[in-house]
């Protein structure tokens, strides 16, 4: 064997990590993404959630009606008024994996954190961490640094109420640049309040409290984009199960929140699929019909929450419930409760049936539109004229085509640079003829009636199902000028409106290309911002020549090759649930031109010449 191929693989290479070392080395296993605080699921919010979950568990068990949360810069404090951690186990409960009372049904029956990891992970990933437990006039307080105990003291607490105080600051060695954004914190606290009726959460002096549970959540969602419910939301609530829903005439698709033991399961799971099945059975049985599930749930806004003794989640971040044994009972429960409601409220039940019948009719009409679009496409050409394909295609089920991509470009000029420099094995190109249609306020039939929209959908092979997606990455390669940004936004709107699962699954990207080229006789630098331009111009000196690229077509093929090669810069379009993003997209892409114009005029910043 060649010397370069030898590996000194022996006993000395085997390592055993402590729990603390493992959490810090494999952070993603415990909190998912690290991030910088700009996304709702970034790690800093997971740390906060793990601590608040413990306070919520106390409330669920009947102890402590208020939780106080304070966040200043990167420093966080959470104070509950529950029973307090047993004083002799304070240090163990926040530092030793698999230690806690949540394995004991007598103490915590419906806890989210069942694996004894949450607070330990917060401790291990914090620059500083402090815990203080107060019980019956006594306290124990311990402080840590990066998970290692630094001090431990106890004494009398006087009149201080029972409960637990946690203070922490995310470790900058792991969370490089992190900022707690109030909108993400408040969203999480609103969810807590809806799921724990009567609980008072106070965040930096602002109070979150709900009296109507999931009904408040559904009404808030409707109000966010001005949707009008067809009928008053149907709301059912008892200790183990709560759900609420209504239909609107202004939504596309369904908007649903799902929760288990107070945990927001963004990817749903058994409880959500069981609710959907129970809903379908009830509607079909009452209406004596055979509706399809998509027709029943179209334009529906709703939420479902269950409490479960032994929830099984698919990951530490608990985004999807996996318990299959609850399905049958939950389906029957939902079906029975809905049938009781329909029979007591026949007027609302008839509105639901009428809405579903309308949706079914529209779907049939859409099938006809699809058929005509396919026939029209066949009559024009066998191939898609705007598509320059690659040799390898993506097949997730077979593990093939990894690295395949399609660039969506504007015009032949930009496409020309990519065509002459691309890797024909993995890189395809779709050329837009002009600005795509703004589809925000349009129905799905427009995708089939508009040639460009239809050809793009055919190129990606997502006409029938996203399972057939031909490319692992769909890349928006538009100019970095105002027109290019507008086209980019129109395309993002197109995918979000009709193919949001493609965005959810992480397939949509934006190609980052340089705005400037700075060079002298010895060196050429490419800059992606004005700040980079100024810095490189200073570095290259007085002889520096600066070129502003107005479009991709101005970048020569020889230059362009490096921008779509191994060093290609891509920004992933991050998914936000429709109920979060609809308000923003509706404002910028909707028909509210006067309001948008006023906003632009009020916030326009005019550069001042030196």
C-alpha positions as CSV (number, residue, x, y, z in Angstrom):
1,X,0.0,0.0,0.0
2,X,1.3,3.5,-0.9
3,X,2.6,5.5,2.0
4,X,0.0,8.3,1.2
5,X,-2.8,5.7,1.6
6,X,-1.8,4.4,5.0
7,X,-3.8,5.5,8.0
8,X,-2.6,5.0,11.5
9,X,-6.0,3.8,12.7
10,X,-5.4,2.1,16.2
11,X,-6.8,2.3,19.7
12,X,-5.3,5.7,20.2
13,X,-7.7,7.2,17.7
14,X,-10.8,6.0,19.6
15,X,-12.2,8.8,21.8
16,X,-14.9,8.8,24.4
17,X,-16.5,12.3,24.9
18,X,-18.1,13.4,28.1
19,X,-21.7,14.6,27.7
20,X,-20.5,18.2,28.0
21,X,-17.9,17.7,25.2
22,X,-20.4,15.9,23.0
23,X,-23.0,18.7,23.3
24,X,-20.4,21.4,22.4
25,X,-18.9,19.4,19.6
26,X,-22.1,18.1,18.1
27,X,-24.3,21.1,18.8
28,X,-26.7,20.5,15.9
29,X,-27.8,17.2,17.4
30,X,-29.2,19.0,20.4
31,X,-30.6,22.3,19.1
32,X,-30.7,22.0,15.3
33,X,-29.4,25.0,13.4
34,X,-27.1,27.5,15.2
35,X,-27.9,30.6,13.1
36,X,-27.6,34.2,14.1
37,X,-31.1,34.9,15.5
38,X,-32.6,36.0,12.2
39,X,-34.7,32.8,11.8
40,X,-37.4,31.6,14.2
41,X,-35.8,28.2,14.6
42,X,-32.2,29.5,15.2
43,X,-30.4,27.9,18.2
44,X,-30.7,30.9,20.5
45,X,-34.5,30.5,20.5
46,X,-34.2,26.8,21.1
47,X,-32.1,27.5,24.2
48,X,-34.8,29.9,25.4
49,X,-37.5,27.4,24.6
50,X,-35.8,24.6,26.6
51,X,-35.8,26.8,29.7
52,X,-39.3,28.1,29.3
53,X,-40.6,24.6,28.6
54,X,-39.6,23.7,32.2
55,X,-41.6,26.6,33.5
56,X,-44.6,25.6,31.3
57,X,-44.4,22.0,32.7
58,X,-44.8,23.4,36.2
59,X,-47.9,25.3,35.1
60,X,-49.4,22.3,33.4
61,X,-49.0,20.3,36.6
62,X,-50.8,23.1,38.5
63,X,-48.0,25.1,40.0
64,X,-47.2,28.8,39.2
65,X,-49.4,31.0,37.1
66,X,-46.8,33.4,35.8
67,X,-43.4,33.2,34.0
68,X,-41.1,36.3,33.8
69,X,-38.7,36.5,30.9
70,X,-36.1,39.2,30.5
71,X,-33.7,39.6,27.5
72,X,-31.1,42.3,27.3
73,X,-28.7,42.0,24.4
74,X,-27.5,38.4,24.7
75,X,-28.4,37.9,28.4
76,X,-31.5,35.9,29.2
77,X,-33.4,35.3,32.5
78,X,-36.4,33.1,33.0
79,X,-38.2,33.1,36.4
80,X,-41.1,30.7,37.2
81,X,-43.1,30.4,40.4
82,X,-43.6,26.6,40.4
83,X,-42.3,24.1,42.9
84,X,-38.6,24.8,42.4
85,X,-36.0,22.1,41.6
86,X,-35.4,19.9,44.7
87,X,-32.6,21.6,46.5
88,X,-30.3,18.6,46.7
89,X,-30.5,18.0,43.0
90,X,-30.1,21.5,41.6
91,X,-26.6,21.0,40.1
92,X,-27.4,17.6,38.8
93,X,-30.6,18.7,37.0
94,X,-28.8,21.3,35.0
95,X,-25.5,19.5,34.3
96,X,-26.0,15.7,34.2
97,X,-27.5,14.2,31.1
98,X,-30.5,11.9,31.7
99,X,-31.2,13.4,35.1
100,X,-34.6,14.9,36.0
101,X,-38.1,14.3,37.3
102,X,-39.7,14.0,33.9
103,X,-39.3,10.3,33.9
104,X,-41.7,10.2,36.8
105,X,-45.4,10.3,35.8
106,X,-46.4,11.3,39.3
107,X,-44.5,14.6,38.9
108,X,-44.7,15.4,35.2
109,X,-47.5,13.8,33.2
110,X,-47.4,15.8,30.0
111,X,-43.9,17.2,29.7
112,X,-42.3,18.2,26.4
113,X,-38.8,17.6,27.7
114,X,-38.7,13.8,28.4
115,X,-35.1,13.0,27.7
116,X,-33.4,15.0,30.4
117,X,-31.2,16.9,27.9
118,X,-32.8,20.4,27.4
119,X,-31.4,22.5,30.2
120,X,-28.1,20.6,30.2
121,X,-27.7,21.6,26.6
122,X,-28.4,25.3,27.5
123,X,-25.8,25.1,30.3
124,X,-23.2,23.5,28.1
125,X,-23.7,26.0,25.2
126,X,-23.7,29.1,27.5
127,X,-20.9,31.5,28.2
128,X,-22.3,31.9,31.7
129,X,-25.2,30.0,33.2
130,X,-26.9,30.5,36.6
131,X,-29.6,28.5,38.3
132,X,-31.4,29.4,41.5
133,X,-34.1,27.2,43.1
134,X,-36.2,28.5,46.0
135,X,-38.3,26.1,48.1
136,X,-40.0,26.7,51.5
137,X,-37.7,29.5,52.6
138,X,-34.4,28.0,51.4
139,X,-32.4,28.3,48.2
140,X,-29.6,26.7,46.3
141,X,-27.7,28.7,43.6
142,X,-25.1,27.4,41.2
143,X,-23.1,29.2,38.5
144,X,-21.4,27.6,35.5
145,X,-19.1,28.6,32.6
146,X,-19.4,26.7,29.4
147,X,-21.1,23.9,31.4
148,X,-18.5,23.7,34.1
149,X,-19.5,24.4,37.7
150,X,-17.8,27.5,39.1
151,X,-19.7,28.1,42.3
152,X,-22.4,26.6,44.5
153,X,-24.1,28.2,47.5
154,X,-27.2,27.8,49.6
155,X,-29.0,29.7,52.4
156,X,-32.3,31.1,53.5
157,X,-34.5,32.8,50.9
158,X,-36.7,34.8,53.3
159,X,-40.0,35.8,51.7
160,X,-38.9,35.0,48.2
161,X,-41.6,33.0,46.4
162,X,-40.9,29.4,45.5
163,X,-39.8,28.7,42.0
164,X,-36.7,28.5,39.7
165,X,-34.6,31.2,38.1
166,X,-32.4,30.5,35.1
167,X,-30.0,33.0,33.6
168,X,-27.8,32.4,30.7
169,X,-25.9,33.9,27.8
170,X,-25.2,32.0,24.6
171,X,-21.5,31.2,24.2
172,X,-19.9,33.4,21.5
173,X,-17.5,30.6,20.7
174,X,-20.5,28.7,19.3
175,X,-23.0,31.4,18.5
176,X,-20.7,33.8,16.7
177,X,-23.0,36.7,15.9
178,X,-26.4,36.2,17.5
179,X,-29.2,38.6,18.3
180,X,-32.5,37.8,20.0
181,X,-35.2,39.4,17.9
182,X,-38.3,40.5,19.7
183,X,-40.7,39.3,17.0
184,X,-39.4,35.7,17.2
185,X,-39.5,35.7,21.0
186,X,-43.0,37.2,21.1
187,X,-44.3,34.7,18.5
188,X,-43.1,31.8,20.7
189,X,-44.7,33.4,23.8
190,X,-48.0,33.9,22.0
191,X,-48.0,30.2,21.2
192,X,-47.3,29.4,24.8
193,X,-50.2,31.6,25.9
194,X,-52.7,30.1,23.5
195,X,-51.8,26.6,24.6
196,X,-52.0,27.3,28.3
197,X,-55.1,29.3,28.9
198,X,-54.7,31.6,31.9
199,X,-50.9,31.5,32.0
200,X,-49.4,34.9,32.3
201,X,-46.1,35.4,30.5
202,X,-44.3,38.7,31.0
203,X,-41.5,39.5,28.5
204,X,-39.5,42.7,29.2
205,X,-42.6,44.2,30.7
206,X,-45.0,43.1,27.9
207,X,-47.7,40.6,29.0
208,X,-49.0,37.6,26.9
209,X,-52.1,35.9,28.1
210,X,-54.9,34.1,26.4
211,X,-58.5,33.4,27.6
212,X,-59.7,31.4,24.5
213,X,-56.8,29.2,23.7
214,X,-56.5,28.1,20.0
215,X,-59.5,30.2,19.1
216,X,-57.3,33.3,19.8
217,X,-54.6,31.8,17.6
218,X,-56.9,31.2,14.7
219,X,-58.4,34.7,15.0
220,X,-55.0,36.3,15.1
221,X,-53.9,34.4,12.0
222,X,-57.1,35.6,10.1
223,X,-56.5,39.2,11.2
224,X,-52.9,39.2,10.1
225,X,-53.8,39.4,6.4
226,X,-57.4,40.6,6.7
227,X,-59.0,37.2,5.9
228,X,-62.7,36.9,6.6
229,X,-64.0,33.6,8.0
230,X,-66.9,32.0,6.1
231,X,-68.3,30.9,9.5
232,X,-67.4,31.5,13.2
233,X,-64.4,29.2,14.0
234,X,-65.4,25.8,15.3
235,X,-63.6,25.4,18.7
236,X,-63.4,22.3,20.8
237,X,-61.3,22.1,24.0
238,X,-60.8,19.7,26.8
239,X,-57.7,18.5,28.8
240,X,-56.2,16.1,26.3
241,X,-57.4,17.5,22.9
242,X,-58.1,20.9,21.5
243,X,-58.7,22.0,18.0
244,X,-60.2,25.0,16.1
245,X,-60.7,25.8,12.5
246,X,-62.7,27.8,9.9
247,X,-62.6,28.4,6.1
248,X,-62.0,31.6,4.2
249,X,-62.6,32.8,0.7
250,X,-59.3,34.5,0.3
251,X,-56.7,31.8,1.1
252,X,-54.9,29.4,-1.2
253,X,-54.0,26.0,0.4
254,X,-54.4,25.2,4.1
255,X,-52.9,26.9,7.1
256,X,-52.5,24.7,10.1
257,X,-50.7,24.9,13.4
258,X,-50.1,21.7,15.4
259,X,-48.8,21.2,19.0
260,X,-47.9,18.4,21.4
261,X,-47.7,19.2,25.1
262,X,-47.2,22.8,24.2
263,X,-44.5,22.2,21.7
264,X,-45.1,23.7,18.2
265,X,-44.6,20.8,15.7
266,X,-43.8,22.7,12.6
267,X,-43.6,19.5,10.5
268,X,-46.8,18.1,11.9
269,X,-46.8,14.3,12.5
270,X,-49.3,11.7,13.7
271,X,-51.6,14.1,15.5
272,X,-52.0,16.4,12.5
273,X,-52.6,13.6,10.0
274,X,-55.1,11.9,12.4
275,X,-57.0,15.2,12.8
276,X,-57.1,15.6,9.0
277,X,-58.5,12.1,8.6
278,X,-61.1,12.5,11.3
279,X,-62.2,15.8,9.8
280,X,-62.5,14.2,6.3
281,X,-64.6,11.3,7.7
282,X,-66.9,13.6,9.6
283,X,-67.5,15.9,6.6
284,X,-68.1,13.0,4.3
285,X,-70.4,11.2,6.7
286,X,-72.5,14.3,7.4
287,X,-72.7,15.4,3.8
288,X,-73.1,11.8,2.5
289,X,-70.3,12.5,0.0
290,X,-66.9,11.2,-1.0
291,X,-64.9,14.4,-0.9
292,X,-61.1,14.3,-1.2
293,X,-59.0,15.6,1.8
294,X,-57.5,18.5,-0.2
295,X,-61.0,19.7,-1.1
296,X,-62.1,19.7,2.5
297,X,-59.0,21.5,3.7
298,X,-58.6,24.0,0.9
299,X,-58.6,27.6,2.3
300,X,-58.9,26.3,5.9
301,X,-57.2,28.0,8.8
302,X,-56.9,26.0,12.0
303,X,-54.9,24.5,14.8
304,X,-54.8,21.2,16.8
305,X,-53.1,20.5,20.1
306,X,-52.8,17.3,22.1
307,X,-51.4,16.2,25.4
308,X,-49.6,12.9,25.5
309,X,-47.8,11.1,28.3
310,X,-45.0,9.6,26.2
311,X,-44.5,11.6,23.0
312,X,-42.0,10.3,20.5
313,X,-40.4,13.1,18.3
314,X,-38.2,12.6,15.3
315,X,-35.4,14.8,16.7
316,X,-34.3,16.7,19.8
317,X,-35.9,19.8,18.3
318,X,-39.3,18.1,18.3
319,X,-40.7,19.3,15.0
320,X,-42.6,16.2,14.2
321,X,-44.6,13.7,16.3
322,X,-44.0,10.0,15.6
323,X,-46.4,8.2,17.9
324,X,-48.4,5.9,15.6
325,X,-50.4,4.1,18.4
326,X,-52.5,7.2,19.0
327,X,-53.8,7.5,15.5
328,X,-56.9,5.3,15.5
329,X,-58.3,6.7,18.7
330,X,-57.6,10.3,17.7
331,X,-59.2,9.9,14.3
332,X,-62.4,8.5,15.9
333,X,-62.4,11.2,18.6
334,X,-62.2,14.0,16.1
335,X,-64.8,12.4,13.9
336,X,-67.3,12.0,16.7
337,X,-66.9,15.5,18.1
338,X,-67.3,17.1,14.7
339,X,-70.4,15.1,13.9
340,X,-71.9,16.2,17.2
341,X,-71.1,19.8,16.3
342,X,-72.5,19.5,12.8
343,X,-75.7,18.0,14.0
344,X,-76.1,20.8,16.6
345,X,-75.1,23.6,14.2
346,X,-76.6,22.7,10.9
347,X,-76.2,26.2,9.4
348,X,-72.5,26.1,9.9
349,X,-72.3,22.5,8.7
350,X,-74.1,23.4,5.5
351,X,-71.7,26.3,4.9
352,X,-68.8,23.9,5.2
353,X,-70.3,21.4,2.8
354,X,-71.0,24.2,0.3
355,X,-67.4,25.5,0.5
356,X,-66.0,22.0,-0.1
357,X,-68.4,21.4,-3.1
358,X,-67.2,24.7,-4.6
359,X,-63.6,23.7,-4.1
360,X,-64.3,20.3,-5.8
361,X,-65.9,22.0,-8.8
362,X,-62.9,24.3,-9.1
363,X,-60.5,21.4,-9.0
364,X,-62.5,19.7,-11.8
365,X,-62.3,22.8,-13.9
366,X,-58.6,23.0,-13.2
367,X,-58.2,19.4,-14.5
368,X,-59.6,20.6,-17.8
369,X,-57.3,23.6,-17.9
370,X,-54.4,21.2,-17.2
371,X,-55.5,18.9,-20.0
372,X,-55.7,21.8,-22.5
373,X,-52.3,23.1,-21.4
374,X,-50.7,19.7,-22.0
375,X,-52.2,19.4,-25.4
376,X,-51.1,22.9,-26.3
377,X,-47.6,22.2,-25.2
378,X,-47.4,19.0,-27.3
379,X,-48.7,20.8,-30.3
380,X,-46.0,23.4,-30.1
381,X,-43.0,21.3,-29.5
382,X,-41.8,18.1,-27.9
383,X,-39.0,19.9,-26.1
384,X,-39.4,23.0,-23.9
385,X,-37.8,25.8,-25.9
386,X,-36.6,27.8,-22.9
387,X,-34.8,24.8,-21.3
388,X,-31.2,23.9,-21.9
389,X,-31.0,20.7,-19.9
390,X,-28.2,18.8,-18.2
391,X,-27.4,15.1,-18.4
392,X,-27.9,14.2,-14.7
393,X,-31.2,14.6,-12.9
394,X,-32.1,14.5,-9.2
395,X,-33.9,11.5,-7.8
396,X,-34.3,11.7,-4.1
397,X,-35.8,8.3,-3.7
398,X,-32.8,6.6,-5.4
399,X,-30.2,8.9,-4.1
400,X,-29.2,10.1,-7.6
401,X,-28.4,13.4,-9.1
402,X,-26.9,15.0,-6.0
403,X,-25.5,18.4,-7.0
404,X,-27.8,18.8,-10.1
405,X,-29.1,22.3,-10.5
406,X,-31.1,24.6,-12.8
407,X,-30.3,28.3,-13.3
408,X,-33.4,30.5,-14.0
409,X,-32.0,33.5,-15.9
410,X,-33.5,36.6,-17.5
411,X,-32.9,37.0,-21.2
412,X,-30.4,35.5,-23.7
413,X,-27.5,37.8,-22.7
414,X,-27.3,36.5,-19.2
415,X,-28.0,32.9,-20.3
416,X,-25.2,33.1,-22.8
417,X,-22.5,33.5,-20.1
418,X,-23.8,30.5,-18.2
419,X,-24.3,28.3,-21.3
420,X,-20.7,28.7,-22.4
421,X,-19.2,28.0,-18.9
422,X,-21.6,25.6,-17.3
423,X,-21.0,21.9,-16.4
424,X,-23.3,20.2,-18.9
425,X,-23.5,17.1,-16.6
426,X,-25.1,18.9,-13.7
427,X,-26.1,22.4,-14.6
428,X,-29.3,23.2,-16.6
429,X,-30.6,26.6,-17.7
430,X,-34.2,28.0,-18.0
431,X,-34.3,31.3,-19.9
432,X,-37.1,33.7,-19.0
433,X,-38.5,35.7,-21.9
434,X,-39.1,38.8,-19.8
435,X,-40.6,39.7,-16.4
436,X,-42.7,36.8,-15.1
437,X,-46.3,37.3,-14.1
438,X,-47.1,38.5,-10.6
439,X,-49.2,35.5,-9.4
440,X,-49.8,36.6,-5.8
441,X,-53.5,37.4,-6.2
442,X,-54.1,34.8,-9.0
443,X,-55.6,31.3,-8.8
444,X,-53.7,28.1,-9.7
445,X,-55.2,27.9,-13.2
446,X,-52.9,30.8,-14.3
447,X,-49.9,28.4,-14.0
448,X,-51.4,26.4,-16.8
449,X,-52.7,29.3,-18.9
450,X,-49.5,31.3,-18.9
451,X,-46.9,29.7,-21.2
452,X,-43.9,30.9,-19.3
453,X,-45.2,29.7,-15.9
454,X,-46.3,26.4,-17.4
455,X,-43.0,25.8,-19.1
456,X,-41.1,26.5,-15.9
457,X,-43.2,24.0,-14.1
458,X,-42.7,21.4,-16.8
459,X,-39.0,22.0,-16.8
460,X,-38.8,21.2,-13.1
461,X,-41.3,18.3,-13.6
462,X,-43.4,19.4,-10.7
463,X,-46.7,19.6,-12.6
464,X,-48.2,16.6,-10.8
465,X,-46.0,16.2,-7.6
466,X,-42.9,17.7,-6.1
467,X,-41.6,14.2,-5.7
468,X,-40.6,14.4,-9.4
469,X,-38.4,17.5,-9.0
470,X,-35.6,17.0,-11.5
471,X,-33.0,19.2,-9.9
472,X,-31.6,19.3,-6.4
473,X,-31.2,23.1,-6.5
474,X,-33.4,25.6,-8.2
475,X,-31.3,28.8,-8.6
476,X,-32.6,32.3,-9.3
477,X,-29.8,33.9,-11.4
478,X,-31.1,37.4,-12.0
479,X,-29.2,40.7,-12.4
480,X,-28.2,42.6,-9.3
481,X,-30.1,45.8,-10.4
482,X,-33.6,46.9,-9.6
483,X,-35.2,45.0,-12.4
484,X,-33.3,41.8,-11.5
485,X,-34.4,42.1,-7.9
486,X,-38.0,42.6,-9.0
487,X,-37.8,39.4,-11.2
488,X,-36.3,37.5,-8.3
489,X,-39.2,38.6,-6.1
490,X,-41.7,37.6,-8.7
491,X,-40.2,34.1,-9.0
492,X,-40.0,33.7,-5.2
493,X,-43.7,34.7,-5.1
494,X,-44.5,32.1,-7.8
495,X,-42.8,29.2,-5.9
496,X,-44.2,30.3,-2.5
497,X,-47.7,30.7,-3.8
498,X,-48.0,27.4,-5.7
499,X,-45.0,25.2,-4.7
500,X,-44.2,26.2,-1.2
501,X,-43.0,22.6,-0.3
502,X,-40.1,23.1,-2.7
503,X,-39.1,26.1,-0.6
504,X,-39.8,24.2,2.6
505,X,-37.5,21.3,1.6
506,X,-34.6,23.7,0.9
507,X,-34.4,23.5,-2.9
508,X,-34.7,27.2,-3.8
509,X,-31.6,29.4,-3.9
510,X,-30.4,32.8,-5.1
511,X,-27.1,33.1,-7.1
512,X,-24.8,35.7,-5.6
513,X,-22.8,37.4,-8.3
514,X,-20.4,40.4,-7.9
515,X,-21.5,43.9,-8.2
516,X,-18.1,45.3,-8.9
517,X,-14.7,44.3,-10.3
518,X,-11.6,46.1,-9.0
519,X,-8.2,45.5,-10.5
520,X,-4.8,46.9,-11.2
521,X,-2.0,45.4,-13.3
522,X,-1.1,42.8,-10.7
523,X,-4.5,41.7,-9.2
524,X,-8.2,41.5,-9.8
525,X,-10.8,41.4,-7.0
526,X,-14.6,40.8,-7.2
527,X,-16.8,42.6,-4.8
528,X,-20.3,41.8,-3.7
529,X,-21.1,45.0,-1.9
530,X,-20.1,48.7,-1.9
531,X,-18.2,48.1,1.3
532,X,-16.1,45.4,-0.3
533,X,-15.6,47.6,-3.3
534,X,-14.2,50.5,-1.1
535,X,-12.0,48.1,0.9
536,X,-10.5,46.5,-2.2
537,X,-10.0,49.8,-3.9
538,X,-8.0,51.0,-0.9
539,X,-6.0,47.8,-1.0
540,X,-5.2,48.1,-4.7
541,X,-4.2,51.7,-4.5
542,X,-4.5,54.7,-6.8
543,X,-4.1,52.7,-10.0
544,X,-7.2,50.7,-9.2
545,X,-9.8,50.4,-12.0
546,X,-13.4,49.9,-10.8
547,X,-16.1,48.3,-13.0
548,X,-19.8,48.2,-12.1
549,X,-21.6,45.1,-13.5
550,X,-25.1,46.2,-14.4
551,X,-26.1,42.7,-15.4
552,X,-24.9,39.1,-15.7
553,X,-24.5,39.6,-19.4
554,X,-21.7,42.1,-18.8
555,X,-19.6,39.5,-17.1
556,X,-17.4,37.7,-19.6
557,X,-17.7,33.9,-19.9
558,X,-14.1,33.4,-18.6
559,X,-14.9,35.4,-15.5
560,X,-18.4,34.0,-15.1
561,X,-17.1,30.4,-14.8
562,X,-15.7,30.9,-11.4
563,X,-19.1,32.3,-10.1
564,X,-20.9,29.1,-11.0
565,X,-18.1,26.7,-10.2
566,X,-17.0,25.1,-6.9
567,X,-16.7,28.5,-5.2
568,X,-20.2,29.5,-6.3
569,X,-22.0,31.7,-3.7
570,X,-25.6,30.7,-3.0
571,X,-28.1,32.1,-0.6
572,X,-30.9,29.7,0.3
573,X,-34.4,31.1,0.3
574,X,-35.6,30.2,3.8
575,X,-39.1,28.9,4.3
576,X,-41.6,30.7,6.4
577,X,-45.1,29.2,7.0
578,X,-47.8,30.9,4.9
579,X,-49.4,32.4,8.0
580,X,-46.1,34.2,8.7
581,X,-45.1,35.2,5.2
582,X,-48.5,36.0,3.6
583,X,-48.8,39.4,5.3
584,X,-45.4,40.5,3.9
585,X,-45.8,39.1,0.4
586,X,-49.4,40.3,0.3
587,X,-48.2,43.8,1.1
588,X,-45.3,43.9,-1.4
589,X,-46.9,41.8,-4.2
590,X,-50.6,42.4,-3.7
591,X,-53.0,44.9,-5.3
592,X,-52.6,47.5,-2.5
593,X,-50.7,49.9,-4.8
594,X,-51.6,53.1,-2.9
595,X,-50.5,51.8,0.5
596,X,-47.3,50.4,-1.0
597,X,-46.5,53.7,-2.8
598,X,-47.1,55.7,0.5
599,X,-44.8,53.3,2.4
600,X,-42.0,53.7,-0.3
601,X,-42.3,57.5,-0.2
602,X,-42.2,57.6,3.6
603,X,-39.2,55.3,3.8
604,X,-37.3,56.4,0.8
605,X,-33.6,57.2,1.5
606,X,-32.1,59.6,-1.0
607,X,-28.3,59.4,-1.2
608,X,-26.5,62.7,-0.6
609,X,-23.6,63.5,-2.9
610,X,-20.3,64.4,-1.3
